[in-house]
Amino acid sequence: MPATPKPPLFDLSGRTALVTGSSRGLGRAIAEGLGDAGARLVVNGRDPDSLAAVAAEMREAGYDVREASFDVAREDAVEAAFAAFDADMIEIDILVNNAGIQHRQPMVELRLADWQRVIDTNLTSAFLVGREAAKRMIGRGYGKVINIGSLTSELARATVIPYTVAKGGIRLLTKGMAAEWAGAGIQANAIGPGYMLTDMNEALVNDPTFDAWVKGRTPAGRWGAPDELVGTAVFLASDASNYVNGQMIYVDGGMLSVL
Ligand SMILES: NC(=O)c1ccc[n+]([C@@H]2O[C@H](COP(=O)([O-])OP(=O)(O)OC[C@H]3O[C@@H](n4cnc5c(N)ncnc54)[C@H](O)[C@@H]3O)[C@@H](O)[C@H]2O)c1
């Protein structure tokens, strides 16, 4: 043992983490996991009332939480949120670009407005929030950006083409962020969750055919639980990953590795 013990590699004490879309699902699980590792949390969602209720529950459970309700797909709203952080001297050390939506429809029936909404919410949001966070991280010479991709960052699936395009974009946006910001002490990486048990997938979980397909197609033989993303998120948010950049880590029960 060294005379002065080093801080644990995965300790996030003193760091502030903004997790977009953290009022429920994977975002909430990731936020609570980062909080368990010591981070102060800024939670986000579009609806201020439901976000306030979630933040109150998290505070009750002992987390240090502030809420910031804004639409991640709107440039003016994102810029205003970061101006408010600046005014309150809140420095975002860790950004998790998690907010996302799904829209299932065959491409020949798809309207431009739905294509645009999915691209804006799942991909453009990571550009907008990432840009505002990185502007400030670059000045401080430190920052962690974690983008949430999907198995569709690698593989297509019928009826979810705009989602697939957005998540494929997340994979290369992550590499682009690493290319531009690694020299400034920022690491940008991504997590690709497999099929996880969240509200977004409720209809699929309740469809016996789809449920059986997921269980049969996933080597682990089951859906993932949201808190199974926490270990990877804490790793990518902590000093343990200081020389890891531009990577995408799939947390999918082995699904992408097998036919
Ligand atoms: N559930 C899965 O199996 C799965 C698999 C792979 C990737 N993902 C991705 O993980 C992320 C979270 O998914 P989830 O299953 O928890 O979804 P969810 O629908 O349960 O939660 C999505 C969250 O994003 C928020 N959100 C949506 N649009 C927003 C906007 N414009 N501004 C701010 N917040 C907004 C919602 O309020 C909600 O809090 C998404 O990016 C999704 O694509 C999910």
The ligand as a Gaussian input file, in Angstrom:
#p B3LYP/6-31G(d) Opt

LIG

0 1
 N      -34.745000       0.321000     -23.537000
 C      -33.911000      -0.260000     -24.392000
 O      -33.971000      -1.478000     -24.612000
 C      -32.872000       0.550000     -25.114000
 C      -31.949000      -0.143000     -25.896000
 C      -30.968000       0.565000     -26.557000
 C      -30.903000       1.942000     -26.426000
 N      -31.827000       2.585000     -25.656000
 C      -31.682000       4.042000     -25.549000
 O      -31.538000       4.397000     -24.187000
 C      -32.103000       5.686000     -23.981000
 C      -33.144000       5.628000     -22.886000
 O      -34.136000       4.698000     -23.261000
 P      -35.299000       4.218000     -22.266000
 O      -35.649000       2.861000     -22.673000
 O      -34.912000       4.512000     -20.877000
 O      -36.477000       5.189000     -22.748000
 P      -37.671000       5.861000     -21.931000
 O      -38.705000       6.185000     -22.954000
 O      -38.059000       5.033000     -20.757000
 O      -36.993000       7.193000     -21.382000
 C      -36.575000       8.216000     -22.272000
 C      -36.329000       9.471000     -21.484000
 O      -35.974000      10.506000     -22.407000
 C      -36.761000      11.657000     -22.139000
 N      -36.896000      12.466000     -23.347000
 C      -37.459000      12.092000     -24.533000
 N      -37.415000      13.125000     -25.399000
 C      -36.820000      14.166000     -24.748000
 C      -36.496000      15.495000     -25.106000
 N      -36.780000      15.974000     -26.307000
 N      -35.897000      16.288000     -24.172000
 C      -35.610000      15.815000     -22.935000
 N      -35.905000      14.562000     -22.540000
 C      -36.503000      13.752000     -23.444000
 C      -38.065000      11.115000     -21.594000
 O      -38.746000      12.094000     -20.845000
 C      -37.543000       9.955000     -20.722000
 O      -37.088000      10.450000     -19.470000
 C      -32.635000       6.142000     -25.336000
 O      -31.647000       6.911000     -25.998000
 C      -32.863000       4.832000     -26.055000
 O      -32.821000       4.988000     -27.436000
 C      -32.810000       1.937000     -25.000000

